[in-house]
Amino acid sequence: MEYDIRIGLEVHCELNTKSKMFCSCKNSFGDSPNENCCPVCTGLPGALPSLNKEAVKKAIKTGLALNCQINNNTYLDRKNYFYPDLPKAYQISQFYEPICQNGYLEILDNDIIKKIRIKEIHFEEDAGKLIHDRYDDLTLIDYNRCGVPLIEIVTMPDIENINQAKEFLDGIKLLLKYIGVSECKMEQGMLRCDVNVSVMEKGSETLGNRLEMKNINSFSAAIKAIEYEAKRQIEELRKGNKIISQTRKWDSINEKSVLMRDKEESADYRFFKEPDIPFIEIDDKIISEIKREIPILPFERFLTYTKKYNLSKDDAMTLIRDKEKSDFFDKCVLINNNYKIISNKIINDFAKISPEEFCRVIDFVNEGRISNSSVGKIFQEMEKNNISASDALDNLGLNQINDENYIEEIIKTVLEENEKAVEDFKNGKKNAVGFLIGQCMIKSKGKLNPQILNSMIYKIIEKGE
């Protein structure tokens, strides 16, 4: 029997606010353990939380970028559970009225555009960090991360294969960085994900029981976890066993999933409205202001670059992954329509100069004033000395020689000095002409226009002049 898989993802993203979600403690990575703590984020009796307005704005911004409906009236809930890294024994989160709902992210799966639906985005506080010392057989707790603002992006089970999962994860990370809500440094725990995998008979519309794997801290691990879990479930079904809903942990060392507990349901967390924080009212005017801050997003840029500007997919993605370069490309193509040359030079020879001067150097290439290989040197000279393209060209003495009479004299001199190479070429050794062209460039200190040189040398040899 054949099977289909369905994947749902829950992406947890730390927001780059200056302070924590419900107190004024610093939101900072890498400080001394338990340095950024107060009675609120350590759950001391009588301490009252205060909502971080900037975190709410960043959640709204993410929702708008993911085509979500923003709820004008929302509130926070208590998610009750005990764990040593959660000193309050509850987490302030959202369950009943998440701030963002019903959105989507477009991805490209084998040249087909697919929408992955976003069920909701809610915000919550992060828990602390457990540090296990296996040598002294003890566990230490760092509460610096307690109360750091998070958003959780929850998809519908729309992802049908590994490639779609990879495209979604790469796309969501790039989008979050583009809109400036997070640095998404996975090595610092700023981006993590839970993976839900279910298997069903091919062609069935009924989802199988889902298995969830928690807190996977790299996308490569998430992909391996999906592959492993889908294969494990299919093998179980083929043996005639039933799949029981469970929460599992991904063991990245042994590359397998390990049972943690039976799958918990919402009732297990005894959600109820957070009594210490009032309802949140979000005005349409604020939503409109935040919407104006959103730049052109990565997937829209990808379609523009590949369809309008005819860039290769690889070049388009290389530009898009670096927002600074992508922004620069967008400015340059308004000035100059040599899209592929501009793209190539930004990818390989990017310099922090004005788009106008950058395009002037591209014009020099098209006009035959400089060789393509000289572009990087000119950019470096411009950036180093803060000068124009023309001044850099003069400083470096890289003006290309286009005078055909001068080029003809150089060619004839080289042919006279290298008669054996000329005879080799005439006898069928076609690569001999490369040697002769090289000698011409050496004699002219690399200043001959290579297109003109290449065209003329064949004609002169064939004429026997």
C-alpha positions as CSV (number, residue, x, y, z in Angstrom):
1,M,0.0,0.0,0.0
2,E,1.2,3.5,-0.8
3,Y,1.0,6.4,1.6
4,D,0.9,10.2,1.6
5,I,2.4,12.3,4.3
6,R,1.1,15.6,5.7
7,I,3.3,18.0,7.6
8,G,2.4,20.9,9.8
9,L,5.0,23.3,11.3
10,E,5.0,25.5,14.4
11,V,7.8,28.0,14.0
12,H,8.9,29.8,17.2
13,C,10.6,33.2,16.6
14,E,12.2,35.4,19.3
15,L,11.4,39.0,18.6
16,N,14.3,41.6,18.7
17,T,12.8,44.0,21.2
18,K,15.0,45.8,23.7
19,S,13.1,44.4,26.7
20,K,11.2,41.3,27.6
21,M,7.6,40.6,26.9
22,F,6.1,41.5,30.3
23,C,8.9,43.3,32.2
24,S,11.7,45.8,31.6
25,C,14.5,43.3,31.8
26,K,17.0,43.4,28.9
27,N,16.3,41.1,26.0
28,S,19.9,40.0,25.3
29,F,21.7,36.9,24.4
30,G,25.0,35.8,25.8
31,D,25.0,37.7,29.1
32,S,26.0,36.1,32.4
33,P,23.5,33.5,33.7
34,N,20.5,35.0,35.5
35,E,21.8,38.5,35.0
36,N,18.6,39.8,33.2
37,C,16.0,38.7,35.7
38,C,13.4,40.4,37.9
39,P,10.5,39.4,40.1
40,V,8.1,39.4,37.1
41,C,10.1,37.0,34.8
42,T,11.1,34.7,37.7
43,G,7.5,34.4,38.9
44,L,7.8,35.9,42.4
45,P,4.5,36.3,44.3
46,G,2.8,39.6,43.8
47,A,4.8,40.7,40.8
48,L,2.6,42.0,38.0
49,P,3.3,41.9,34.2
50,S,3.1,44.8,31.8
51,L,2.7,44.2,28.1
52,N,5.5,45.2,25.7
53,K,3.8,47.3,23.0
54,E,6.7,46.9,20.5
55,A,6.3,43.1,20.7
56,V,2.6,43.4,19.8
57,K,3.6,45.7,16.8
58,K,6.1,43.1,15.6
59,A,3.5,40.4,15.8
60,I,1.1,42.5,13.7
61,K,3.9,43.2,11.2
62,T,4.6,39.5,10.8
63,G,0.9,38.7,10.4
64,L,0.5,41.4,7.6
65,A,3.6,40.0,5.8
66,L,2.0,36.6,5.9
67,N,-1.4,37.8,4.6
68,C,-3.2,37.3,7.9
69,Q,-6.3,38.8,9.3
70,I,-5.4,41.0,12.3
71,N,-7.8,40.7,15.2
72,N,-8.7,44.2,16.5
73,N,-9.6,42.7,19.9
74,T,-7.5,40.1,21.4
75,Y,-6.2,38.9,24.8
76,L,-3.7,36.7,26.5
77,D,-4.2,33.3,28.2
78,R,-2.4,31.3,30.8
79,K,-1.0,28.0,29.7
80,N,-0.6,25.9,32.9
81,Y,2.1,23.4,33.2
82,F,5.1,22.6,35.4
83,Y,8.6,22.5,34.3
84,P,11.8,23.7,36.0
85,D,12.5,26.3,33.4
86,L,9.1,27.9,33.9
87,P,9.2,29.4,37.5
88,K,5.6,30.7,37.4
89,A,4.3,27.2,36.6
90,Y,2.4,28.8,33.8
91,Q,3.2,30.5,30.5
92,I,1.5,33.7,29.3
93,S,0.4,32.9,25.8
94,Q,-2.6,33.0,23.4
95,F,-5.1,30.3,22.7
96,Y,-8.6,31.5,22.3
97,E,-8.1,34.8,20.4
98,P,-4.7,34.8,18.6
99,I,-3.6,38.2,17.3
100,C,-3.3,36.9,13.6
101,Q,-5.3,34.3,11.8
102,N,-6.0,32.8,8.3
103,G,-2.9,33.8,6.3
104,Y,-0.5,32.1,3.9
105,L,3.0,31.9,2.6
106,E,3.7,31.2,-1.1
107,I,6.5,28.8,-1.9
108,L,7.8,27.3,-5.1
109,D,7.7,23.5,-5.4
110,N,9.3,22.3,-8.7
111,D,8.3,25.5,-10.5
112,I,4.7,25.3,-9.1
113,I,3.5,28.1,-6.8
114,K,1.9,26.6,-3.7
115,K,0.2,28.4,-0.8
116,I,0.9,27.0,2.7
117,R,-1.9,28.2,4.9
118,I,-1.1,29.9,8.2
119,K,-3.7,28.9,10.8
120,E,-2.6,31.5,13.3
121,I,0.2,33.6,14.8
122,H,0.2,34.2,18.5
123,F,2.6,35.8,20.8
124,E,3.9,34.4,24.1
125,E,6.8,34.5,26.5
126,D,9.8,32.2,26.3
127,A,10.9,29.8,29.0
128,G,14.3,29.7,30.7
129,K,17.1,27.4,29.6
130,L,18.2,24.1,31.2
131,I,21.9,23.3,31.2
132,H,22.6,19.7,31.8
133,D,26.0,18.9,33.3
134,R,26.5,15.2,32.8
135,Y,29.9,15.1,34.5
136,D,28.6,16.5,37.9
137,D,25.2,14.9,37.3
138,L,23.2,18.1,37.8
139,T,21.1,20.5,35.9
140,L,21.5,24.3,36.0
141,I,18.9,26.8,35.1
142,D,19.5,30.2,33.4
143,Y,16.4,32.4,33.6
144,N,17.7,35.1,31.3
145,R,15.5,33.8,28.5
146,C,12.4,33.7,30.7
147,G,10.0,36.2,29.4
148,V,11.7,36.9,26.1
149,P,9.0,37.7,23.5
150,L,8.1,35.0,21.0
151,I,5.7,34.7,18.2
152,E,4.5,31.2,17.1
153,I,3.6,30.7,13.5
154,V,1.3,27.7,13.1
155,T,0.6,26.2,9.6
156,M,-2.2,24.0,8.5
157,P,-1.1,20.5,7.5
158,D,-0.7,21.6,3.9
159,I,3.0,20.5,3.4
160,E,3.1,17.4,1.3
161,N,6.8,16.6,0.9
162,I,10.3,17.3,2.1
163,N,11.0,19.9,-0.5
164,Q,7.9,21.9,0.4
165,A,8.9,21.8,4.1
166,K,12.4,23.1,3.2
167,E,11.0,25.8,1.0
168,F,8.6,26.9,3.7
169,L,11.2,27.0,6.5
170,D,13.7,28.9,4.3
171,G,11.0,31.3,3.1
172,I,9.7,32.1,6.6
173,K,13.2,32.7,7.9
174,L,14.0,35.1,5.1
175,L,10.7,36.9,5.5
176,L,11.2,37.4,9.2
177,K,14.6,38.9,8.6
178,Y,13.3,41.1,5.7
179,I,10.7,42.7,7.9
180,G,13.1,43.2,10.7
181,V,11.3,41.5,13.6
182,S,14.1,39.0,14.4
183,E,17.7,38.3,13.5
184,C,16.7,34.6,13.3
185,K,20.1,33.3,14.6
186,M,19.3,29.7,15.1
187,E,22.5,29.0,16.9
188,Q,21.3,31.4,19.6
189,G,17.8,29.8,19.7
190,M,16.1,32.7,18.1
191,L,14.3,30.4,15.6
192,R,13.1,26.9,16.5
193,C,10.3,24.7,15.3
194,D,8.0,21.9,16.3
195,V,7.2,19.4,13.5
196,N,3.9,17.5,13.1
197,V,3.9,14.5,10.8
198,S,1.0,12.3,9.9
199,V,0.6,9.5,7.3
200,M,-2.5,8.4,5.5
201,E,-3.4,6.0,2.7
202,K,-2.6,7.5,-0.7
203,G,-5.7,9.4,-2.1
204,S,-7.4,9.5,1.3
205,E,-8.7,12.8,2.6
206,T,-8.6,11.7,6.3
207,L,-5.4,12.6,8.1
208,G,-3.7,10.0,10.2
209,N,-2.9,10.5,13.8
210,R,-0.2,13.1,14.1
211,L,3.2,12.8,15.9
212,E,4.8,16.0,17.2
213,M,8.5,16.6,17.7
214,K,9.4,19.5,19.9
215,N,12.0,22.3,19.9
216,I,14.1,21.4,16.9
217,N,16.8,24.0,16.7
218,S,18.0,23.7,13.1
219,F,16.2,23.4,9.8
220,S,18.5,20.6,8.6
221,A,17.5,18.7,11.8
222,A,13.8,19.4,11.1
223,I,14.1,17.9,7.6
224,K,15.8,14.8,8.9
225,A,13.2,14.5,11.6
226,I,10.4,14.7,9.0
227,E,12.1,12.1,6.8
228,Y,12.7,9.7,9.8
229,E,9.2,10.1,11.3
230,A,7.4,9.6,8.0
231,K,9.4,6.5,7.3
232,R,8.8,5.1,10.8
233,Q,5.1,5.6,10.7
234,I,4.8,4.0,7.2
235,E,6.7,1.0,8.5
236,E,4.4,0.7,11.5
237,L,1.3,0.8,9.3
238,R,2.7,-1.8,7.0
239,K,3.2,-4.1,10.0
240,G,-0.5,-3.7,10.8
241,N,0.2,-1.4,13.9
242,K,-1.8,1.7,14.7
243,I,-0.2,5.1,15.0
244,I,-0.9,6.6,18.4
245,S,-0.7,10.4,18.8
246,Q,2.5,11.2,20.7
247,T,4.9,13.9,21.5
248,R,8.4,12.8,20.6
249,K,11.9,14.4,20.8
250,W,14.4,14.5,18.0
251,D,17.7,12.9,18.9
252,S,20.1,14.7,16.6
253,I,23.1,12.6,17.7
254,N,21.5,9.3,16.7
255,E,19.1,10.9,14.2
256,K,15.9,9.3,15.4
257,S,12.8,10.4,17.2
258,V,12.3,9.3,20.8
259,L,9.1,9.0,22.8
260,M,8.6,11.7,25.4
261,R,4.9,11.3,26.3
262,D,1.4,10.7,24.9
263,K,0.2,13.7,22.9
264,E,-1.3,16.3,25.2
265,E,-4.5,18.2,24.3
266,S,-5.5,21.7,25.1
267,A,-7.5,20.6,28.1
268,D,-4.2,19.4,29.7
269,Y,-3.0,22.9,29.9
270,R,-6.2,24.3,31.5
271,F,-6.1,27.5,29.4
272,F,-7.9,30.5,30.9
273,K,-7.7,34.3,30.3
274,E,-4.7,36.0,31.9
275,P,-6.2,38.0,34.7
276,D,-3.3,40.4,35.2
277,I,-3.3,41.9,31.6
278,P,-6.3,43.7,30.2
279,F,-7.8,43.1,26.7
280,I,-5.8,44.4,23.8
281,E,-7.5,46.8,21.4
282,I,-5.7,47.3,18.1
283,D,-6.9,50.3,16.0
284,D,-7.1,50.0,12.2
285,K,-4.9,53.2,12.0
286,I,-2.0,51.4,13.8
287,I,-2.4,48.4,11.5
288,S,-2.2,50.7,8.4
289,E,0.9,52.4,9.8
290,I,2.6,49.1,10.3
291,K,1.6,47.9,6.9
292,R,3.4,50.8,5.3
293,E,6.6,49.7,6.9
294,I,6.7,46.3,5.1
295,P,9.2,46.2,2.2
296,I,8.8,44.2,-1.0
297,L,8.9,40.7,0.3
298,P,11.3,37.9,-0.9
299,F,8.9,35.7,-2.9
300,E,7.5,38.7,-4.8
301,R,11.0,39.8,-5.6
302,F,11.9,36.3,-6.7
303,L,9.0,36.3,-9.2
304,T,10.0,39.8,-10.5
305,Y,13.7,38.9,-10.9
306,T,13.1,35.6,-12.8
307,K,10.1,36.7,-14.9
308,K,10.6,40.5,-15.5
309,Y,14.4,40.6,-15.4
310,N,15.1,37.0,-16.7
311,L,17.6,36.2,-14.0
312,S,18.4,32.6,-13.3
313,K,16.8,31.1,-10.2
314,D,20.2,30.8,-8.5
315,D,21.1,34.4,-9.1
316,A,17.7,35.6,-8.0
317,M,17.9,33.7,-4.8
318,T,21.5,34.8,-4.1
319,L,20.4,38.5,-4.4
320,I,17.2,38.0,-2.3
321,R,19.0,36.3,0.6
322,D,21.0,39.5,1.1
323,K,18.4,42.3,1.6
324,E,21.1,45.0,1.2
325,K,22.1,43.7,-2.2
326,S,18.5,43.1,-3.3
327,D,17.6,46.7,-2.4
328,F,20.6,47.9,-4.3
329,F,19.7,45.8,-7.4
330,D,16.1,47.3,-7.3
331,K,17.6,50.8,-7.4
332,C,20.1,50.0,-10.2
333,V,17.5,48.5,-12.6
334,L,15.6,51.7,-12.5
335,I,18.7,53.4,-14.0
336,N,20.2,50.8,-16.3
337,N,18.5,47.9,-18.1
338,N,21.5,45.6,-18.3
339,Y,19.8,43.4,-15.6
340,K,22.0,40.3,-15.9
341,I,25.3,42.3,-15.8
342,I,24.1,44.3,-12.8
343,S,23.1,41.2,-11.0
344,N,26.4,39.5,-11.7
345,K,28.4,42.5,-10.5
346,I,26.4,42.9,-7.4
347,I,26.8,39.3,-6.5
348,N,30.5,39.1,-7.2
349,D,31.9,42.7,-6.9
350,F,29.5,44.5,-4.6
351,A,30.7,47.8,-3.2
352,K,29.1,50.5,-1.1
353,I,28.8,53.2,-3.7
354,S,25.8,55.0,-5.2
355,P,23.5,53.1,-7.7
356,E,24.2,55.9,-10.2
357,E,28.0,55.5,-10.1
358,F,27.6,51.7,-10.0
359,C,25.6,51.8,-13.3
360,R,28.2,54.2,-14.8
361,V,30.8,51.5,-14.4
362,I,28.4,49.0,-16.1
363,D,28.1,51.6,-19.0
364,F,31.9,51.7,-19.2
365,V,31.9,47.9,-19.9
366,N,29.2,48.2,-22.6
367,E,31.0,51.2,-24.2
368,G,34.1,49.1,-24.4
369,R,36.1,51.5,-22.2
370,I,37.1,48.8,-19.7
371,S,37.2,45.1,-19.7
372,N,34.8,43.0,-17.6
373,S,37.6,41.8,-15.4
374,S,38.5,45.4,-14.4
375,V,35.1,46.2,-12.8
376,G,36.0,44.9,-9.4
377,K,39.2,47.0,-9.2
378,I,37.3,50.1,-10.1
379,F,34.6,49.5,-7.5
380,Q,37.3,49.0,-4.8
381,E,39.0,52.2,-5.9
382,M,35.7,54.1,-5.7
383,E,34.8,52.7,-2.3
384,K,38.3,53.2,-0.8
385,N,38.7,56.8,-1.9
386,N,35.0,57.9,-2.2
387,I,35.4,59.0,-5.8
388,S,33.4,58.8,-9.0
389,A,33.7,56.1,-11.6
390,S,35.5,58.4,-14.0
391,D,38.1,59.4,-11.4
392,A,38.7,55.8,-10.4
393,L,39.2,54.9,-14.1
394,D,41.8,57.7,-14.5
395,N,43.5,56.7,-11.2
396,L,43.9,53.1,-12.2
397,G,44.7,53.8,-15.9
398,L,42.4,51.0,-17.0
399,N,40.9,52.7,-20.0
400,Q,40.5,50.0,-22.7
401,I,42.1,50.6,-26.1
402,N,39.6,50.4,-29.0
403,D,41.7,52.0,-31.7
404,E,41.8,49.3,-34.4
405,N,45.0,50.7,-36.0
406,Y,46.9,50.4,-32.7
407,I,45.5,46.9,-32.1
408,E,46.6,45.9,-35.6
409,E,50.1,47.1,-35.0
410,I,50.3,45.1,-31.7
411,I,48.9,41.9,-33.5
412,K,51.4,42.1,-36.3
413,T,54.3,42.6,-33.9
414,V,53.3,39.6,-31.9
415,L,52.8,37.4,-35.0
416,E,56.3,38.3,-36.3
417,E,57.8,37.4,-32.9
418,N,55.9,34.1,-32.6
419,E,56.1,32.5,-36.1
420,K,56.0,29.0,-34.8
421,A,52.7,29.6,-33.0
422,V,51.3,31.1,-36.2
423,E,52.4,28.0,-38.1
424,D,50.9,25.7,-35.5
425,F,47.5,27.5,-35.8
426,K,47.6,27.2,-39.6
427,N,48.4,23.5,-39.2
428,G,45.2,22.9,-37.2
429,K,46.3,23.6,-33.6
430,K,43.5,26.0,-32.9
431,N,44.5,26.6,-29.3
432,A,47.7,28.3,-30.5
433,V,45.6,31.5,-31.1
434,G,45.0,31.7,-27.4
435,F,48.7,32.0,-26.8
436,L,49.0,34.7,-29.4
437,I,46.0,36.7,-27.9
438,G,47.7,36.4,-24.5
439,Q,50.9,37.8,-25.9
440,C,49.0,40.8,-27.4
441,M,47.4,41.5,-24.0
442,I,50.8,41.3,-22.2
443,K,52.4,43.7,-24.7
444,S,49.5,46.2,-24.2
445,K,49.5,45.7,-20.4
446,G,46.0,44.2,-20.7
447,K,44.4,47.3,-22.2
448,L,43.3,46.0,-25.6
449,N,39.5,45.5,-26.1
450,P,39.3,41.7,-26.1
451,Q,36.3,41.6,-28.5
452,I,38.1,43.7,-31.1
453,L,41.4,41.8,-30.6
454,N,39.7,38.4,-30.9
455,S,38.0,39.4,-34.1
456,M,41.0,41.1,-35.8
457,I,43.7,38.4,-35.0
458,Y,41.9,35.7,-37.0
459,K,41.4,38.0,-40.0
460,I,45.1,39.1,-40.0
461,I,46.4,35.5,-39.7
462,E,44.1,34.2,-42.4
463,K,45.1,37.0,-44.8
464,G,48.7,36.2,-44.0
465,E,49.7,39.8,-43.5
